[in-house]
Amino acid sequence: MWYSSGSEKVLKALEEAGASVVALENYTGYKSLDIMVDEDPNKDPLFALAEKYLKTPCSCMTPNNARFELVKRMAKEYEVDGIVDLTSFV
């Protein structure tokens, strides 16, 4: 899995402190699998792909209630005890 160098350092520090990172929601990974492409044979395939990617709750978009809903579902599914939100500045 890809991490930025800053994110990798934070995850490593968390694990060294005894935490277990059980899920990660970042630019890639879980969220790309959360919304499936509509396979309706009457729908234009390019439109269906565009629709899927435009609905993907990217962390850099705002307002982004879909991302918060995704994180809530992931927290429940993975039975997490806490959430760490990483923000990077370039």
N, C-alpha and C positions, 0 to 999 in steps of 0.2 A: 504494500500500500504506500502511496506517496504522502509525505508530510513535508511541510516547509521546515527549514532548520529550526526556527523558533518553536513551532508546534512540537517537533520531535523532542526538543529539550524539555518542554513542559510535561509531555507524556512520560518521558524517562524519569523526571523528578517525582512525578506522582507515583509511579510504580516503585521507585527506590524508597519512597516514604511509606510503602505498604499498600497502596491502592491497587486495585485491579481495573484496568481500562477494559470494559466489556463491549463497548460500541463506540463508533466514531462517525459523526456526521460532518463531512467536509465537502469540498468541491466535487469529489467523486465518491464512489462507493455506494453505500446503501440507498441513497436518494435516487440514484439512476435506475434502480430496480423497483422502486416504490410505485411508480406510475407506469402501467403497461401501455403499449401502442394499441389503439383501437383497430381490431382486425376485421371490421365490418367490410365485406366484399364490395359494398356499394360506395365506400368512401375512398377518395383518392389517397393512395399510400403516402405520397409526399405531404399531403395535408395532415394525415394521421400522425406522421413522425413529427412534423412541426408542432402540432397540438400537444403531443406528449412532452416535448422539450420546453415549450412555453409554459407548461403547467408545473415543471420541475421546480421545487422550492429552493432556489439558489440562496446561499447565505449572504450574497452581496447585493441582493435586491431588497428594496424597501418601498412601501410596507410589505411585510412578508408573513402574514398569519399562517400560510400553509406550512412554512418552515417550523413554526412553533407547534403546530398540530403534529407534524412528523416527529419532532423531538419528544413530544408527550407520548406518542404511540411507541416510539423506540424505548423510552424510559420504562414504560409498562411492560413491553415485551421482554426486555433484557433484565427486568427487575433491579434497576439501578438504585443506589442509595443517594446519589448526588450527581449533579451536572456541572461540568466545567465548560465555560464558553471562552474560546480562544479568539482573540482579535489581533490581526496583524496589520501593521502599517508599513507601507513601502516608501 
